[in-house]
């Protein structure tokens, strides 16, 4: 691993440039714990995201109708 020394005064500039927190930039941020397997809904959403746009739109319209019906 390469280590470079940079002036601390550059850190705010780098944080803004890369749109990350200082902890992320310095590699100090804890990584989120590994999650369990994806839920059935998450797997379905991933499958839908690989479908053609017109199919995605049709599914989105059906979902919107069901959500509206449920909240009415």
Phi, psi and omega in degrees: 000131178279135175245132178239143176261126176231154179295141179300333180295342179276344184303312179301323179295317180293321177301314179291319182299316183265359180052050178229166175281163177299322179298319178295317181299321182272357180073027183258350182286133179291139177284142178298148179298147180295131180274162177289189180296153180297146178289165179300320180296317179297319178296320178295318179298319178296320178295318180297322182296341179268357180278162175299152184304320182295324177291320178299317180297317180299315180296319179298320179295319178297315179298316179302317180297316179295320179294317177299316181298319181293323183275353180278000000 
